[in-house]
Amino acid sequence: MDAMGTTSLAGGIRIAWANTQGTPRRQVSRELLRSLLGENSRGHSLTAHDLPATTTPAATFIQECPVCGAEDHGPLRVLVPDAVAPLVSVSYAGQFAVVACAPAQTRAFGIDAEFNTARTRAAIAESLASIPFDQYSSTAAVYTWTRLEAIAKARGTGLRGEWELPDPSGFEFIDHVLPTTPEALFLSVAIQR
């Protein structure tokens, strides 16, 4: 059985992840977010099959790319009736969906997750080739990349086209390893309080 679950990180950041097991990943990520928004953050293990087939959405998710206007990518916002909704972020790695909810009063928030595999490190080396960084084959390279992606998501820009290194000023970072199978999933959180 693949590892799935929820956890809390320092400062009240809540994380959930699941193997999509053939279920559309966007559907899984939204159900995981609904679970977190419903305060289901007690370390309970989840699989895509544990998620309700139909959910009365207490939360509405709005996603729109600021560049092209598409609704299948771009910054994700959540609306909760009669409440101030937290900032949320989503990342996909392989068949895994990873979601996070920021604590109240957070100004900017983003996550990114990647497997620490030779294939991932080769893609990172290619992407970061113009940046003076000599540890492409190490764990540090994976965290460098996931931090860059997390900052870009927190700023609502993403990394696309001829991207530049996002400015990390004002962000704090939390790096964490999610226990997935067969490889560990590396997660970075970028947060501005």
ZAMARGU-4260 file (C-alpha; in steps of 0.2 Angstrom, whole numbers, plus 5000, padded with zeros to 4 digits):
<rodrens>
0) 5000/5000/5000 | 5007/5017/4996 | 5010/5030/5010 | 4998/5044/5011 | 4993/5055/5025
5) 4992/5072/5034 | 5005/5081/5044 | 5007/5098/5052 | 5023/5108/5050 | 5030/5122/5061
10) 5019/5137/5063 | 5003/5129/5059 | 5006/5124/5041 | 4995/5109/5037 | 5000/5096/5023
15) 4990/5082/5015 | 4996/5070/5001 | 4989/5055/4992 | 4993/5043/4978 | 4980/5048/4965
20) 4979/5029/4960 | 4971/5033/4943 | 4959/5046/4950 | 4961/5063/4941 | 4975/5072/4951
25) 4965/5089/4952 | 4950/5080/4959 | 4961/5072/4972 | 4970/5088/4977 | 4953/5097/4979
30) 4946/5083/4990 | 4963/5084/5001 | 4961/5103/5002 | 4943/5101/5008 | 4949/5088/5021
35) 4962/5100/5027 | 4949/5114/5028 | 4937/5103/5037 | 4951/5102/5051 | 4955/5084/5046
40) 4973/5086/5051 | 4976/5073/5065 | 4988/5062/5056 | 4975/5051/5048 | 4981/5041/5033
45) 4971/5044/5017 | 4970/5036/5000 | 4961/5042/4984 | 4948/5028/4988 | 4945/5036/5005
50) 4939/5052/4998 | 4921/5054/4996 | 4914/5051/4978 | 4903/5066/4980 | 4906/5081/4992
55) 4895/5095/4996 | 4908/5108/4994 | 4910/5120/5009 | 4924/5128/5000 | 4925/5134/4982
60) 4941/5134/4972 | 4945/5147/4960 | 4960/5145/4948 | 4965/5156/4934 | 4982/5159/4925
65) 4986/5178/4926 | 4995/5176/4909 | 4983/5166/4898 | 4967/5166/4908 | 4966/5147/4908
70) 4957/5139/4923 | 4967/5123/4923 | 4983/5131/4930 | 4989/5146/4939 | 4987/5153/4957
75) 4973/5143/4967 | 4962/5153/4979 | 4949/5146/4990 | 4932/5154/4996 | 4924/5148/5011
80) 4906/5154/5015 | 4906/5166/5030 | 4924/5164/5034 | 4941/5171/5030 | 4949/5157/5019
85) 4967/5152/5022 | 4980/5153/5008 | 4982/5136/5000 | 4995/5128/4987 | 4995/5112/4977
90) 5010/5102/4969 | 5010/5086/4959 | 5024/5074/4958 | 5022/5058/4948 | 5006/5050/4954
95) 5006/5060/4970 | 4995/5076/4974 | 5002/5086/4989 | 4992/5101/4996 | 4995/5113/5010
100) 4985/5126/5020 | 4994/5141/5027 | 4990/5148/5045 | 4980/5163/5047 | 4988/5180/5044
105) 4999/5173/5030 | 5003/5185/5017 | 5011/5173/5003 | 5012/5155/5003 | 5017/5141/4990
110) 5023/5123/4990 | 5033/5112/4978 | 5036/5093/4979 | 5048/5083/4969 | 5055/5065/4970
115) 5074/5064/4973 | 5078/5053/4959 | 5092/5053/4945 | 5079/5059/4933 | 5073/5073/4943
120) 5091/5079/4947 | 5095/5078/4928 | 5080/5089/4924 | 5085/5101/4938 | 5103/5102/4931
125) 5096/5106/4914 | 5085/5120/4921 | 5098/5128/4932 | 5112/5126/4920 | 5114/5145/4919
130) 5115/5147/4938 | 5131/5145/4947 | 5127/5130/4957 | 5138/5115/4958 | 5128/5102/4967
135) 5116/5096/4954 | 5117/5078/4959 | 5114/5081/4977 | 5099/5083/4988 | 5103/5101/4989
140) 5099/5103/4971 | 5081/5096/4973 | 5078/5108/4988 | 5085/5122/4978 | 5072/5118/4964
145) 5058/5115/4976 | 5061/5132/4985 | 5062/5141/4968 | 5045/5133/4963 | 5037/5137/4980
150) 5043/5155/4979 | 5036/5157/4962 | 5019/5149/4967 | 5019/5160/4983 | 5021/5176/4972
155) 5008/5169/4960 | 5019/5169/4945 | 5025/5151/4943 | 5041/5147/4933 | 5038/5148/4914
160) 5047/5152/4898 | 5062/5163/4901 | 5061/5163/4919 | 5072/5172/4932 | 5077/5166/4949
165) 5063/5172/4961 | 5069/5184/4975 | 5069/5174/4991 | 5069/5190/5002 | 5056/5190/5015
170) 5052/5172/5014 | 5055/5158/5026 | 5057/5141/5020 | 5053/5124/5028 | 5059/5108/5019
175) 5051/5092/5024 | 5052/5074/5017 | 5035/5065/5015 | 5036/5046/5017 | 5029/5040/5001
180) 5033/5024/4992 | 5045/5019/4983 | 5055/5035/4985 | 5053/5049/4998 | 5045/5065/4991
185) 5054/5081/4995 | 5043/5096/5000 | 5048/5114/5001 | 5036/5128/5008 | 5039/5146/5005
190) 5029/5157/5017 | 5028/5176/5021 | 5020/5180/5037
</rodrens>
